[in-house]
Amino acid sequence: TEETARRSLRVLVTGGAGYIGSHVIYSLQETRRYKVISIDNHHNSTPKALLRVAELARNSLPADASEQDKESAEIDAHRADLTKPDEIRAVFEKYGKGGIWGVVHIAAYKAVGESTEVPLTYYANNVGATVSLLQIMKEFDCSRIVYSSSATVYGVPPVIPIPETTRLQAQSPYGKTKVMSETIIEDLCSAEPKKWRALSLRYFNPAGAHPSGLIGEDPLGRPGNLLPLLAQMAVGRVKDPKLSVFGNDYPTPDGTCVRDYLHVLDLAKGHLLALEALEPNSTVFDSCPTETRYKAYNLGKGKGMSVLQIVEAMRKATGFDYKYEIVGRRKGDVPDLTADPSIAEKELGFTAPQTLETMCRDLWNWQTKNPNGYEG
Ligand code: WQD
């Protein structure tokens, strides 16, 4: 049956040990339809995350689990660097031509500010590596890819909420690497429409963690992102007496930036829907104007929350009495990134129902159980 056929599909997740990657692998394993391979260079992650994901998968197996189910709970984890084609080729060689059905490409450097300081590193790691990966996929007859893109491709959007038809105008080298990679994948699909099927998923702001508290966001060093920083302040790992709020003079309800936060597990499920949409009987490409099998979707809740609203939500979730001071704007920040997720909902069946309260509760549960992250 199609169900059985799908069960044998091997899916390679790049960046599999990262915050998003680990939750995507968890969701893939939850379906027991895929066999998961992970590639990660652990630049911003630890192999321990994958041990936790495999533990979650094993814990969810029924006592009478079949051999195939047990196999779906294992992860073929490879420490490899996408900027080294030989390391990537070695992984594909292990499974042979046609051995890997599809790739979820998440691995990337993603700090907007850092990308303005070391653009070449970002272009090599985010664009160069994507080209290498696609070339090796071609060599091994693997022509299905779900690409991790970002709302940052929109720059300062002319319309809020943002539809996918918005022109792409990234402001930072990081954002430009996302636009370039989307373009590269689209051009490949145009060149070989009978072969390639690809989707780009434009993430808004993922937050929260698996409710078990076993996996979560564990950035190396001081978090750049708001939510993990607030969690680490509340657990005492970051000792700053006050949160610096980067500007309250934006054209937004309370003057601070607005973002569209969605639960990381809702985001992860969006990847399952995307992989299903790459299968033969999918209809998502029917609306394509040409025979090119490529589309991009927004993955967001469609609900914007300001920095101060996030601080308040975390105050409620943690009981921590956050103090903050308004400081200057952060380079690269835009006033509002709120998704219009209606096309993803209509065509992929994507939804992001989990609330901000749930995101903050799950984030806090992870942080209190892992005050020093995985290595702790
Ligand atoms: C959210 C808001 C800050 C920290 C990030 C990544 C980006 C993308 C999405 C991958 C902003 C404010 C933050 C602080 C603050 N990830 N803030 N004080 O900037 O929307 O994007 O996630 O694609 O690459 O950068 O998220 O959490 O950094 O900031 O005031 O100490 O919180 O100015 O308005 P952002 P963020």
Boltz pocket constraint, residues with backbone or C-beta under 6 A from the ligand:
constraints:
  - pocket:
      binder: B
      contacts: [[A, 110], [A, 111], [A, 112], [A, 149], [A, 150], [A, 151], [A, 152], [A, 174], [A, 203], [A, 204], [A, 205], [A, 206], [A, 223], [A, 224], [A, 225], [A, 226], [A, 227], [A, 229], [A, 243], [A, 244], [A, 245], [A, 246], [A, 247], [A, 256], [A, 257], [A, 258], [A, 259], [A, 307], [A, 330], [A, 333], [A, 334]]
      max_distance: 6.0
